[in-house]
Amino acid sequence: MKPFELLANHGHERLAFHHDEATGLRAIIAIHSTVLGNALGGTRRWAYSEEAEAIHDVLRLSEGMTYKSAAADLPMGGAKSVILAKPGQAATEAEARAMGRFVDTFGGTYIAAEDVGVTPQFVDWMAGETQHVMGGDLVSHGGDPSPFTALGCFNAMKACLKHLGKKVDFAGLTVAVQGVGATGFRVAKLCREAGATVLATDTNAANLQRAVKELGVQATDANLLATKCDILSPCALGGTLDARTIANLKCSIVCGTANNQLAHPIDDGARIKKTGVLYGPDFIVNSGGLIRLAGLYIGLTEQQVDQKITHIEQTTTAVLKEASGLPSTYEAAVSYAKRRIEQGRTNRRTTAAAY
């Protein structure tokens, strides 16, 4: 591995490793871009099979956060952090505080938040050591962002239906939700409330049982990526859409909350478009949680935050329209975000020149 080549490949600014001897914490923070402002991104706690997998994850996730912030028209950059946990190892307050101290070394350039494997309680423990964290309930603020992520995804589903010339009416539609944890449960709830039949899978039996009992979803052992439905909503981990799974899709729309759903974004983005399936680009679709936390961080009102989450439907519509002349909706979304980043870079240069 050549570290500087690794950073240069996708324009990353910084990659930092940390080991806390007292707690055994092993963590990585990647800052992709601070062109538009300080970089906000969640802390993911996961039992990676090897260190290289963790590095790959933090780099791709941080890049996605840059595009997510830019596309949502937020004055924030993109970053991410990962904690390399041992299989079956429970999170502790000591570990969270050690992570908070690591985050604090960035002096606010990086603002941490909740992600997979991290709870609002964990965030509050981190907040005992740094002010630069969002998503807790008591010490930090912002709370669980998953309801806002789910709502943004639901709004994006409406845009996808419109783009295909379909009536925006979920009654009679079948939505397949892969993963009914924090965000997936709420996506399923919104779809059920709108009249859709919801099929669901989850590796966590308790999550699935809860969704069946409380929402009336239909649990299935089938591979949802090859199940006939109107909308496939990946709401678990990313990288599920590749050459093999895309070839077996039996849906009209893919629109979910998972990050980095395309295993190989350029190739798989073009591949899914050729099948005729409409792909809602994940960092546009799932930006509601970021909008919530970033909005509170920069001082937006609740009403302004809600308006931005509602606007995800319009942003999705604009990106899907642009994609007609491009190889994929993913490339259209990246282009959309990069235009805003370049405008921010230009504005920064103009401001600097004035002084």
NUDOTOR-223480 format. One record per residue (C-alpha): residue number from 1; residue in one letter; x, y, z. Coordinates in Angstrom, 3 decimals, always signed. Layout:
N
+-----+----+----------+----------+----------+
:   i : aa :        u :        v :        w :
+-----+----+----------+----------+----------+
: NUM :  A :        X :        Y :        Z :
...
+-----+----+----------+----------+----------+
% end
This chain:
355
+-----+----+----------+----------+----------+
:   i : aa :        u :        v :        w :
+-----+----+----------+----------+----------+
:   1 :  M :   +0.000 :   +0.000 :   +0.000 :
:   2 :  K :   +1.331 :   +3.424 :   -0.993 :
:   3 :  P :   -0.420 :   +5.870 :   +1.379 :
:   4 :  F :   -0.073 :   +9.040 :   -0.689 :
:   5 :  E :   -1.252 :   +7.312 :   -3.855 :
:   6 :  L :   -4.188 :   +6.019 :   -1.844 :
:   7 :  L :   -5.136 :   +9.579 :   -0.859 :
:   8 :  A :   -4.538 :  +11.041 :   -4.305 :
:   9 :  N :   -6.699 :   +8.458 :   -6.089 :
:  10 :  H :   -9.916 :  +10.139 :   -4.928 :
:  11 :  G :   -8.675 :  +13.514 :   -3.723 :
:  12 :  H :   -8.478 :  +12.824 :   +0.009 :
:  13 :  E :   -6.763 :  +15.388 :   +2.200 :
:  14 :  R :   -5.882 :  +13.351 :   +5.276 :
:  15 :  L :   -5.849 :   +9.817 :   +6.651 :
:  16 :  A :   -5.071 :   +9.384 :  +10.351 :
:  17 :  F :   -4.577 :   +6.201 :  +12.399 :
:  18 :  H :   -4.925 :   +5.990 :  +16.145 :
:  19 :  H :   -4.263 :   +3.347 :  +18.797 :
:  20 :  D :   -5.202 :   +3.884 :  +22.427 :
:  21 :  E :   -3.154 :   +1.531 :  +24.568 :
:  22 :  A :   -5.367 :   +1.742 :  +27.642 :
:  23 :  T :   -8.597 :   +0.683 :  +25.901 :
:  24 :  G :   -7.227 :   -1.116 :  +22.858 :
:  25 :  L :   -9.092 :   +1.282 :  +20.561 :
:  26 :  R :   -7.959 :   +1.075 :  +16.952 :
:  27 :  A :   -9.507 :   +3.759 :  +14.771 :
:  28 :  I :   -9.049 :   +5.594 :  +11.488 :
:  29 :  I :  -10.277 :   +9.029 :  +10.417 :
:  30 :  A :  -10.329 :  +10.029 :   +6.745 :
:  31 :  I :  -10.959 :  +13.599 :   +5.654 :
:  32 :  H :  -11.863 :  +13.749 :   +2.007 :
:  33 :  S :  -12.530 :  +17.458 :   +1.516 :
:  34 :  T :  -12.827 :  +20.668 :   +3.520 :
:  35 :  V :  -13.344 :  +22.913 :   +0.478 :
:  36 :  L :  -16.894 :  +23.797 :   +1.514 :
:  37 :  G :  -16.262 :  +23.766 :   +5.256 :
:  38 :  N :  -15.407 :  +21.565 :   +8.220 :
:  39 :  A :  -15.995 :  +17.895 :   +7.446 :
:  40 :  L :  -18.910 :  +16.021 :   +9.029 :
:  41 :  G :  -19.180 :  +12.243 :   +8.919 :
:  42 :  G :  -20.270 :   +9.363 :  +11.105 :
:  43 :  T :  -18.203 :   +6.973 :  +13.178 :
:  44 :  R :  -18.688 :   +3.363 :  +12.080 :
:  45 :  R :  -17.859 :   +0.579 :  +14.566 :
:  46 :  W :  -17.376 :   -2.713 :  +12.768 :
:  47 :  A :  -15.513 :   -6.019 :  +13.003 :
:  48 :  Y :  -13.487 :   -5.752 :   +9.802 :
:  49 :  S :  -11.867 :   -8.915 :   +8.499 :
:  50 :  E :   -8.585 :   -7.077 :   +7.955 :
:  51 :  E :   -7.113 :   -3.599 :   +8.242 :
:  52 :  A :   -7.109 :   -3.090 :   +4.467 :
:  53 :  E :  -10.900 :   -3.526 :   +4.448 :
:  54 :  A :  -11.263 :   -0.823 :   +7.105 :
:  55 :  I :   -9.044 :   +1.577 :   +5.153 :
:  56 :  H :  -11.016 :   +0.977 :   +1.962 :
:  57 :  D :  -14.273 :   +1.537 :   +3.838 :
:  58 :  V :  -13.253 :   +4.801 :   +5.498 :
:  59 :  L :  -11.904 :   +6.206 :   +2.222 :
:  60 :  R :  -14.974 :   +5.426 :   +0.128 :
:  61 :  L :  -17.398 :   +6.514 :   +2.856 :
:  62 :  S :  -15.629 :   +9.847 :   +3.410 :
:  63 :  E :  -15.693 :  +10.598 :   -0.313 :
:  64 :  G :  -19.412 :   +9.896 :   -0.342 :
:  65 :  M :  -19.905 :  +12.323 :   +2.540 :
:  66 :  T :  -18.268 :  +15.119 :   +0.548 :
:  67 :  Y :  -20.671 :  +14.583 :   -2.321 :
:  68 :  K :  -23.605 :  +14.201 :   +0.054 :
:  69 :  S :  -22.944 :  +17.542 :   +1.738 :
:  70 :  A :  -22.312 :  +19.333 :   -1.545 :
:  71 :  A :  -25.408 :  +17.959 :   -3.262 :
:  72 :  A :  -27.495 :  +18.984 :   -0.246 :
:  73 :  D :  -26.088 :  +22.517 :   -0.602 :
:  74 :  L :  -24.517 :  +22.468 :   +2.860 :
:  75 :  P :  -21.391 :  +24.463 :   +3.803 :
:  76 :  M :  -19.705 :  +21.290 :   +5.049 :
:  77 :  G :  -16.947 :  +18.993 :   +3.839 :
:  78 :  G :  -16.818 :  +15.207 :   +3.918 :
:  79 :  A :  -15.100 :  +12.802 :   +6.299 :
:  80 :  K :  -15.643 :   +9.498 :   +8.064 :
:  81 :  S :  -14.168 :   +7.475 :  +10.879 :
:  82 :  V :  -14.119 :   +3.759 :  +11.600 :
:  83 :  I :  -13.418 :   +1.788 :  +14.751 :
:  84 :  L :  -11.929 :   -1.645 :  +14.209 :
:  85 :  A :  -13.840 :   -3.772 :  +16.720 :
:  86 :  K :  -13.272 :   -7.410 :  +17.544 :
:  87 :  P :  -16.095 :   -9.837 :  +16.654 :
:  88 :  G :  -18.648 :   -9.890 :  +19.458 :
:  89 :  Q :  -16.866 :   -7.139 :  +21.382 :
:  90 :  A :  -19.328 :   -4.827 :  +23.130 :
:  91 :  A :  -18.791 :   -1.084 :  +23.034 :
:  92 :  T :  -17.686 :   +0.552 :  +26.273 :
:  93 :  E :  -17.666 :   +4.060 :  +27.653 :
:  94 :  A :  -13.871 :   +3.948 :  +27.901 :
:  95 :  E :  -13.589 :   +3.088 :  +24.212 :
:  96 :  A :  -16.029 :   +5.850 :  +23.247 :
:  97 :  R :  -14.153 :   +8.407 :  +25.316 :
:  98 :  A :  -10.876 :   +7.331 :  +23.700 :
:  99 :  M :  -12.512 :   +7.856 :  +20.300 :
: 100 :  G :  -13.730 :  +11.262 :  +21.427 :
: 101 :  R :  -10.178 :  +12.254 :  +22.338 :
: 102 :  F :   -8.987 :  +11.137 :  +18.890 :
: 103 :  V :  -11.685 :  +13.245 :  +17.214 :
: 104 :  D :  -10.729 :  +16.207 :  +19.382 :
: 105 :  T :   -7.174 :  +16.216 :  +18.006 :
: 106 :  F :   -8.631 :  +17.546 :  +14.743 :
: 107 :  G :   -9.821 :  +20.725 :  +16.470 :
: 108 :  G :  -13.181 :  +20.803 :  +14.719 :
: 109 :  T :  -11.929 :  +20.132 :  +11.200 :
: 110 :  Y :  -13.669 :  +16.792 :  +11.624 :
: 111 :  I :  -17.087 :  +16.538 :  +13.283 :
: 112 :  A :  -18.074 :  +12.977 :  +14.175 :
: 113 :  A :  -21.598 :  +11.556 :  +14.264 :
: 114 :  E :  -23.519 :   +8.302 :  +14.577 :
: 115 :  D :  -23.136 :   +5.468 :  +12.078 :
: 116 :  V :  -23.409 :   +1.682 :  +11.935 :
: 117 :  G :  -22.471 :   +0.124 :  +15.264 :
: 118 :  V :  -22.619 :   +3.430 :  +17.141 :
: 119 :  T :  -25.589 :   +4.544 :  +19.266 :
: 120 :  P :  -26.616 :   +7.954 :  +20.637 :
: 121 :  Q :  -25.264 :   +6.721 :  +23.997 :
: 122 :  F :  -21.862 :   +6.033 :  +22.426 :
: 123 :  V :  -21.947 :   +9.529 :  +20.896 :
: 124 :  D :  -22.734 :  +11.051 :  +24.298 :
: 125 :  W :  -19.752 :   +9.210 :  +25.790 :
: 126 :  M :  -17.583 :  +10.623 :  +22.989 :
: 127 :  A :  -18.997 :  +14.065 :  +23.734 :
: 128 :  G :  -17.529 :  +13.806 :  +27.210 :
: 129 :  E :  -14.141 :  +14.306 :  +25.544 :
: 130 :  T :  -14.888 :  +16.542 :  +22.532 :
: 131 :  Q :  -17.369 :  +19.191 :  +21.437 :
: 132 :  H :  -16.957 :  +18.067 :  +17.836 :
: 133 :  V :  -19.550 :  +15.300 :  +17.705 :
: 134 :  M :  -23.244 :  +15.224 :  +16.805 :
: 135 :  G :  -26.077 :  +12.770 :  +17.320 :
: 136 :  G :  -26.293 :  +12.181 :  +21.063 :
: 137 :  D :  -29.312 :  +12.661 :  +23.281 :
: 138 :  L :  -27.932 :  +14.131 :  +26.507 :
: 139 :  V :  -24.368 :  +15.472 :  +26.254 :
: 140 :  S :  -24.222 :  +15.967 :  +22.503 :
: 141 :  H :  -27.275 :  +17.019 :  +20.532 :
: 142 :  G :  -29.150 :  +16.121 :  +17.366 :
: 143 :  G :  -30.288 :  +12.682 :  +18.496 :
: 144 :  D :  -30.783 :   +9.690 :  +16.240 :
: 145 :  P :  -30.664 :  +10.940 :  +12.610 :
: 146 :  S :  -32.231 :   +7.780 :  +11.150 :
: 147 :  P :  -35.830 :   +9.121 :  +10.988 :
: 148 :  F :  -34.597 :  +11.971 :   +8.795 :
: 149 :  T :  -32.529 :   +9.647 :   +6.617 :
: 150 :  A :  -35.594 :   +7.459 :   +6.086 :
: 151 :  L :  -37.838 :  +10.417 :   +5.277 :
: 152 :  G :  -35.368 :  +11.696 :   +2.705 :
: 153 :  C :  -35.266 :   +8.257 :   +1.095 :
: 154 :  F :  -39.060 :   +8.144 :   +0.953 :
: 155 :  N :  -39.076 :  +11.570 :   -0.717 :
: 156 :  A :  -36.512 :  +10.298 :   -3.241 :
: 157 :  M :  -38.737 :   +7.290 :   -3.995 :
: 158 :  K :  -41.448 :   +9.729 :   -5.049 :
: 159 :  A :  -39.015 :  +11.406 :   -7.457 :
: 160 :  C :  -38.059 :   +8.021 :   -8.927 :
: 161 :  L :  -41.704 :   +7.104 :   -9.501 :
: 162 :  K :  -42.331 :  +10.449 :  -11.203 :
: 163 :  H :  -39.247 :  +10.059 :  -13.383 :
: 164 :  L :  -40.592 :   +6.763 :  -14.703 :
: 165 :  G :  -43.932 :   +8.371 :  -15.424 :
: 166 :  K :  -45.664 :   +6.420 :  -12.695 :
: 167 :  K :  -48.323 :   +7.719 :  -10.347 :
: 168 :  V :  -46.901 :   +8.723 :   -6.973 :
: 169 :  D :  -49.124 :   +6.348 :   -5.056 :
: 170 :  F :  -47.654 :   +3.544 :   -2.955 :
: 171 :  A :  -50.952 :   +1.670 :   -2.678 :
: 172 :  G :  -50.522 :   -1.479 :   -4.733 :
: 173 :  L :  -46.714 :   -1.209 :   -4.857 :
: 174 :  T :  -44.353 :   -3.790 :   -3.429 :
: 175 :  V :  -41.269 :   -2.410 :   -1.711 :
: 176 :  A :  -38.477 :   -4.805 :   -0.721 :
: 177 :  V :  -36.424 :   -3.470 :   +2.196 :
: 178 :  Q :  -33.059 :   -5.086 :   +2.782 :
: 179 :  G :  -32.255 :   -4.464 :   +6.438 :
: 180 :  V :  -34.894 :   -3.175 :   +8.865 :
: 181 :  G :  -32.586 :   -1.706 :  +11.483 :
: 182 :  A :  -32.517 :   +1.992 :  +12.344 :
: 183 :  T :  -33.253 :   +3.509 :   +8.928 :
: 184 :  G :  -34.716 :   +0.483 :   +7.179 :
: 185 :  F :  -37.424 :   +0.069 :   +9.816 :
: 186 :  R :  -38.498 :   +3.662 :   +9.282 :
: 187 :  V :  -38.417 :   +3.352 :   +5.492 :
: 188 :  A :  -40.641 :   +0.296 :   +5.811 :
: 189 :  K :  -42.956 :   +2.205 :   +8.164 :
: 190 :  L :  -43.342 :   +5.129 :   +5.766 :
: 191 :  C :  -44.035 :   +2.785 :   +2.851 :
: 192 :  R :  -46.564 :   +0.765 :   +4.861 :
: 193 :  E :  -48.335 :   +3.935 :   +6.010 :
: 194 :  A :  -48.542 :   +4.991 :   +2.350 :
: 195 :  G :  -50.228 :   +1.696 :   +1.445 :
: 196 :  A :  -47.366 :   -0.411 :   +0.087 :
: 197 :  T :  -46.783 :   -4.100 :   +0.627 :
: 198 :  V :  -43.342 :   -4.412 :   +2.206 :
: 199 :  L :  -41.082 :   -7.452 :   +1.968 :
: 200 :  A :  -38.145 :   -7.471 :   +4.369 :
: 201 :  T :  -34.986 :   -9.311 :   +5.334 :
: 202 :  D :  -32.461 :   -8.708 :   +8.087 :
: 203 :  T :  -29.560 :  -10.695 :   +9.492 :
: 204 :  N :  -30.769 :   -9.608 :  +12.934 :
: 205 :  A :  -33.794 :  -11.764 :  +13.785 :
: 206 :  A :  -35.022 :   -9.319 :  +16.452 :
: 207 :  N :  -35.119 :   -6.452 :  +13.942 :
: 208 :  L :  -37.125 :   -8.550 :  +11.511 :
: 209 :  Q :  -39.578 :   -9.779 :  +14.146 :
: 210 :  R :  -40.178 :   -6.227 :  +15.303 :
: 211 :  A :  -40.912 :   -5.060 :  +11.752 :
: 212 :  V :  -43.347 :   -7.933 :  +11.227 :
: 213 :  K :  -45.123 :   -7.331 :  +14.517 :
: 214 :  E :  -45.274 :   -3.535 :  +14.512 :
: 215 :  L :  -45.515 :   -2.739 :  +10.801 :
: 216 :  G :  -47.062 :   -5.797 :   +9.225 :
: 217 :  V :  -44.184 :   -6.329 :   +6.815 :
: 218 :  Q :  -43.745 :   -9.741 :   +5.216 :
: 219 :  A :  -40.536 :  -11.427 :   +6.323 :
: 220 :  T :  -38.862 :  -13.535 :   +3.666 :
: 221 :  D :  -35.861 :  -15.811 :   +3.367 :
: 222 :  A :  -35.607 :  -15.016 :   -0.327 :
: 223 :  N :  -32.770 :  -13.010 :   -1.819 :
: 224 :  L :  -34.372 :   -9.572 :   -2.118 :
: 225 :  L :  -31.868 :   -8.565 :   -4.785 :
: 226 :  A :  -33.487 :  -11.149 :   -7.050 :
: 227 :  T :  -37.082 :  -10.796 :   -5.820 :
: 228 :  K :  -39.803 :   -9.309 :   -7.988 :
: 229 :  C :  -40.899 :   -5.942 :   -6.594 :
: 230 :  D :  -41.525 :   -2.353 :   -7.652 :
: 231 :  I :  -38.870 :   -0.728 :   -5.463 :
: 232 :  L :  -35.809 :   -2.376 :   -3.965 :
: 233 :  S :  -34.571 :   -0.451 :   -0.933 :
: 234 :  P :  -31.084 :   -1.502 :   +0.294 :
: 235 :  C :  -30.882 :   -0.243 :   +3.883 :
: 236 :  A :  -28.073 :   -2.371 :   +5.308 :
: 237 :  L :  -24.363 :   -2.281 :   +4.436 :
: 238 :  G :  -23.115 :   -1.142 :   +1.047 :
: 239 :  G :  -21.483 :   -2.884 :   -1.889 :
: 240 :  T :  -24.414 :   -5.224 :   -2.581 :
: 241 :  L :  -24.927 :   -4.167 :   -6.187 :
: 242 :  D :  -22.329 :   -5.700 :   -8.483 :
: 243 :  A :  -22.231 :   -7.425 :  -11.868 :
: 244 :  R :  -23.856 :  -10.592 :  -10.533 :
: 245 :  T :  -26.642 :   -9.048 :   -8.440 :
: 246 :  I :  -27.476 :   -6.343 :  -10.970 :
: 247 :  A :  -28.043 :   -9.000 :  -13.641 :
: 248 :  N :  -30.652 :  -10.636 :  -11.388 :
: 249 :  L :  -32.608 :   -7.531 :  -10.368 :
: 250 :  K :  -36.384 :   -7.818 :  -10.826 :
: 251 :  C :  -37.426 :   -4.316 :   -9.780 :
: 252 :  S :  -38.072 :   -1.015 :  -11.543 :
: 253 :  I :  -36.334 :   +1.202 :   -8.971 :
: 254 :  V :  -33.463 :   +0.878 :   -6.513 :
: 255 :  C :  -33.731 :   +3.511 :   -3.796 :
: 256 :  G :  -32.380 :   +2.886 :   -0.303 :
: 257 :  T :  -30.522 :   +4.348 :   +2.650 :
: 258 :  A :  -27.342 :   +2.237 :   +2.532 :
: 259 :  N :  -24.108 :   +4.048 :   +1.717 :
: 260 :  N :  -22.035 :   +3.031 :   -1.315 :
: 261 :  Q :  -24.543 :   +0.543 :   -2.687 :
: 262 :  L :  -22.608 :   +0.085 :   -5.936 :
: 263 :  A :  -19.595 :   -2.192 :   -5.413 :
: 264 :  H :  -17.806 :   -0.508 :   -8.332 :
: 265 :  P :  -19.603 :   +2.841 :   -8.797 :
: 266 :  I :  -18.553 :   +3.696 :  -12.363 :
: 267 :  D :  -18.926 :   +0.246 :  -13.901 :
: 268 :  D :  -21.931 :   -0.844 :  -11.855 :
: 269 :  G :  -23.655 :   +2.500 :  -12.316 :
: 270 :  A :  -23.487 :   +2.071 :  -16.080 :
: 271 :  R :  -24.405 :   -1.609 :  -15.776 :
: 272 :  I :  -27.583 :   -0.954 :  -13.798 :
: 273 :  K :  -28.685 :   +1.757 :  -16.224 :
: 274 :  K :  -28.330 :   -0.663 :  -19.159 :
: 275 :  T :  -30.718 :   -3.090 :  -17.451 :
: 276 :  G :  -33.425 :   -0.411 :  -17.435 :
: 277 :  V :  -33.576 :   -0.288 :  -13.628 :
: 278 :  L :  -33.596 :   +3.254 :  -12.235 :
: 279 :  Y :  -30.964 :   +3.752 :   -9.547 :
: 280 :  G :  -31.488 :   +6.541 :   -7.004 :
: 281 :  P :  -27.888 :   +7.605 :   -6.203 :
: 282 :  D :  -27.314 :   +6.729 :   -2.560 :
: 283 :  F :  -25.621 :   +9.936 :   -1.401 :
: 284 :  I :  -28.547 :  +11.964 :   -2.753 :
: 285 :  V :  -31.221 :   +9.593 :   -1.464 :
: 286 :  N :  -29.836 :   +9.085 :   +2.054 :
: 287 :  S :  -28.770 :  +12.647 :   +2.842 :
: 288 :  G :  -31.597 :  +13.397 :   +5.282 :
: 289 :  G :  -29.656 :  +12.398 :   +8.395 :
: 290 :  L :  -26.660 :  +14.477 :   +7.367 :
: 291 :  I :  -28.919 :  +17.438 :   +6.633 :
: 292 :  R :  -30.426 :  +17.118 :  +10.104 :
: 293 :  L :  -27.113 :  +17.034 :  +11.991 :
: 294 :  A :  -25.241 :  +19.483 :   +9.758 :
: 295 :  G :  -28.195 :  +21.852 :   +9.820 :
: 296 :  L :  -28.230 :  +21.928 :  +13.607 :
: 297 :  Y :  -24.438 :  +22.312 :  +13.672 :
: 298 :  I :  -24.493 :  +25.403 :  +11.421 :
: 299 :  G :  -27.527 :  +26.912 :  +13.146 :
: 300 :  L :  -30.452 :  +26.197 :  +10.820 :
: 301 :  T :  -33.915 :  +26.236 :  +12.338 :
: 302 :  E :  -36.044 :  +23.092 :  +12.527 :
: 303 :  Q :  -38.191 :  +24.504 :   +9.731 :
: 304 :  Q :  -35.161 :  +25.102 :   +7.500 :
: 305 :  V :  -33.917 :  +21.564 :   +8.158 :
: 306 :  D :  -37.337 :  +20.132 :   +7.276 :
: 307 :  Q :  -37.416 :  +22.162 :   +4.073 :
: 308 :  K :  -34.034 :  +20.812 :   +3.026 :
: 309 :  I :  -35.129 :  +17.224 :   +3.651 :
: 310 :  T :  -38.290 :  +17.838 :   +1.616 :
: 311 :  H :  -36.064 :  +19.243 :   -1.136 :
: 312 :  I :  -34.347 :  +15.859 :   -1.552 :
: 313 :  E :  -37.225 :  +14.995 :   -3.881 :
: 314 :  Q :  -36.384 :  +17.961 :   -6.118 :
: 315 :  T :  -32.655 :  +17.239 :   -6.014 :
: 316 :  T :  -33.270 :  +13.614 :   -6.979 :
: 317 :  T :  -35.505 :  +14.754 :   -9.831 :
: 318 :  A :  -32.818 :  +17.121 :  -11.142 :
: 319 :  V :  -30.080 :  +14.463 :  -10.979 :
: 320 :  L :  -32.201 :  +11.820 :  -12.692 :
: 321 :  K :  -32.998 :  +14.269 :  -15.471 :
: 322 :  E :  -29.303 :  +15.072 :  -15.985 :
: 323 :  A :  -28.510 :  +11.367 :  -16.153 :
: 324 :  S :  -30.293 :  +10.967 :  -19.480 :
: 325 :  G :  -27.144 :  +12.164 :  -21.265 :
: 326 :  L :  -24.625 :  +10.395 :  -19.023 :
: 327 :  P :  -23.569 :   +6.747 :  -18.520 :
: 328 :  S :  -25.329 :   +6.486 :  -15.166 :
: 329 :  T :  -27.358 :   +8.249 :  -12.515 :
: 330 :  Y :  -24.345 :   +7.823 :  -10.200 :
: 331 :  E :  -22.124 :   +9.872 :  -12.522 :
: 332 :  A :  -24.872 :  +12.485 :  -12.833 :
: 333 :  A :  -25.019 :  +12.750 :   -9.032 :
: 334 :  V :  -21.228 :  +13.103 :   -8.723 :
: 335 :  S :  -21.230 :  +15.766 :  -11.433 :
: 336 :  Y :  -24.024 :  +17.600 :   -9.634 :
: 337 :  A :  -22.052 :  +17.568 :   -6.363 :
: 338 :  K :  -18.708 :  +18.475 :   -7.947 :
: 339 :  R :  -20.186 :  +21.598 :   -9.559 :
: 340 :  R :  -21.093 :  +22.844 :   -6.090 :
: 341 :  I :  -17.657 :  +21.976 :   -4.740 :
: 342 :  E :  -15.939 :  +23.846 :   -7.563 :
: 343 :  Q :  -18.200 :  +26.835 :   -7.006 :
: 344 :  G :  -17.174 :  +26.791 :   -3.348 :
: 345 :  R :  -13.515 :  +26.593 :   -4.363 :
: 346 :  T :  -13.982 :  +29.560 :   -6.708 :
: 347 :  N :  -15.750 :  +31.568 :   -4.016 :
: 348 :  R :  -12.917 :  +30.840 :   -1.573 :
: 349 :  R :  -10.310 :  +32.035 :   -4.093 :
: 350 :  T :  -12.307 :  +35.180 :   -4.824 :
: 351 :  T :  -12.597 :  +35.952 :   -1.111 :
: 352 :  A :   -8.876 :  +35.347 :   -0.566 :
: 353 :  A :   -7.980 :  +37.592 :   -3.524 :
: 354 :  A :  -10.070 :  +40.404 :   -2.066 :
: 355 :  Y :   -7.689 :  +40.492 :   +0.896 :
+-----+----+----------+----------+----------+
% end
